[in-house]
Amino acid sequence: MNILEQALSQARTFEWVKRFNDGRESVADDKYSGRPSTCTTPEIIAKVREVILEDRRQTIHEVPPGQTVNGKFYCEVLRRPRQNVRRKRPEMWKNGNCLLHHDNAPAHTSLVVREFL
């Protein structure tokens, strides 16, 4: 990768110049509200395990350390439940009455996943 590929665009450069002219002193990202970047706190993990213990038909799929959750990985995760629906509920599969609920994360809506489904 050369230096030009790593450089900021002209528009982004002007944006940062304006920020520093307005008194900004740091290049660190601003805090923003919204969905947290991670939800793997001990409290959340305990709640998930409790829900699964209440309903044994649910499962926990842990992402291996260092694994990037992209479209390819997500397709592999979906393969098992898809096969189970085909085998255990063939009428649902034939009628197309099986729905998948997800949060529109980029890995969930990638082209490879849409083609898989």
C-alpha positions as CSV (number, residue, x, y, z in Angstrom):
1,M,0.0,0.0,0.0
2,N,1.5,3.3,-1.0
3,I,1.3,6.7,0.8
4,L,-1.4,8.0,-1.5
5,E,-3.7,5.2,-0.6
6,Q,-3.2,5.9,3.1
7,A,-3.7,9.7,2.8
8,L,-6.9,11.5,3.8
9,S,-9.1,12.8,1.0
10,Q,-9.1,16.6,0.4
11,A,-12.7,16.8,1.9
12,R,-11.6,14.9,5.0
13,T,-8.5,17.1,5.3
14,F,-10.6,20.3,5.2
15,E,-12.9,18.8,7.8
16,W,-10.1,18.2,10.2
17,V,-8.5,21.6,9.6
18,K,-11.9,23.2,10.5
19,R,-12.1,21.0,13.6
20,F,-8.6,22.1,14.8
21,N,-9.3,25.7,13.9
22,D,-12.4,25.5,16.1
23,G,-10.3,24.5,19.1
24,R,-10.1,20.7,18.8
25,E,-6.8,19.3,20.3
26,S,-7.1,15.6,19.8
27,V,-7.4,13.2,16.8
28,A,-9.2,10.6,19.0
29,D,-12.8,9.7,18.0
30,D,-15.6,11.6,19.6
31,K,-18.0,9.8,22.0
32,Y,-21.3,9.1,20.4
33,S,-24.6,7.6,21.5
34,G,-26.0,4.5,19.9
35,R,-25.4,0.8,19.9
36,P,-22.3,-0.1,21.9
37,S,-19.4,-1.6,19.9
38,T,-19.4,-4.7,22.0
39,C,-21.9,-6.6,24.2
40,T,-19.6,-9.2,25.7
41,T,-19.8,-8.0,29.3
42,P,-20.0,-10.6,32.0
43,E,-23.6,-9.5,32.8
44,I,-24.7,-10.0,29.2
45,I,-23.0,-13.4,29.0
46,A,-24.7,-14.5,32.2
47,K,-28.1,-13.4,30.9
48,V,-27.7,-15.2,27.6
49,R,-26.6,-18.4,29.4
50,E,-29.7,-18.1,31.7
51,V,-32.0,-17.8,28.7
52,I,-30.5,-20.8,27.1
53,L,-30.8,-22.9,30.2
54,E,-34.5,-22.0,30.4
55,D,-35.0,-23.2,26.8
56,R,-32.8,-26.2,25.9
57,R,-33.7,-25.9,22.2
58,Q,-31.6,-22.7,21.9
59,T,-27.9,-22.9,21.4
60,I,-24.8,-20.8,22.0
61,H,-22.5,-20.3,19.0
62,E,-19.3,-18.7,20.2
63,V,-17.1,-16.9,17.7
64,P,-13.6,-18.2,18.0
65,P,-11.0,-15.6,19.1
66,G,-9.6,-13.7,16.2
67,Q,-12.4,-14.7,13.9
68,T,-13.8,-11.9,11.7
69,V,-17.6,-12.1,11.4
70,N,-18.1,-11.5,7.7
71,G,-20.6,-12.9,5.2
72,K,-18.7,-16.1,4.6
73,F,-18.5,-16.9,8.4
74,Y,-22.2,-16.0,8.9
75,C,-23.2,-18.4,6.1
76,E,-21.4,-21.2,7.9
77,V,-23.2,-20.3,11.1
78,L,-26.6,-20.3,9.2
79,R,-26.0,-23.6,7.5
80,R,-26.8,-25.8,10.5
81,P,-30.2,-24.2,11.4
82,R,-31.1,-24.2,7.8
83,Q,-30.5,-27.9,7.5
84,N,-32.4,-28.5,10.7
85,V,-35.5,-26.6,9.4
86,R,-35.3,-28.6,6.1
87,R,-35.1,-31.8,8.0
88,K,-37.5,-31.2,11.0
89,R,-40.0,-28.8,9.4
90,P,-40.1,-29.7,5.7
91,E,-43.6,-28.1,5.3
92,M,-42.3,-24.8,6.5
93,W,-39.3,-25.0,4.2
94,K,-41.5,-25.9,1.2
95,N,-44.0,-23.1,1.9
96,G,-41.3,-20.5,2.6
97,N,-42.8,-19.9,6.1
98,C,-39.4,-19.8,7.8
99,L,-38.2,-16.3,8.8
100,L,-34.8,-15.2,9.9
101,H,-34.6,-12.3,12.4
102,H,-31.4,-10.4,12.4
103,D,-30.1,-6.9,13.2
104,N,-29.0,-5.8,9.7
105,A,-25.4,-5.9,10.5
106,P,-23.2,-5.7,7.4
107,A,-22.3,-9.4,7.7
108,H,-26.0,-10.3,7.9
109,T,-26.9,-8.4,4.8
110,S,-23.9,-9.1,2.6
111,L,-24.5,-10.4,-1.0
112,V,-23.1,-13.8,-0.1
113,V,-25.6,-14.2,2.7
114,R,-28.5,-13.0,0.6
115,E,-27.6,-15.5,-2.1
116,F,-27.2,-18.2,0.5
117,L,-30.7,-17.5,1.9
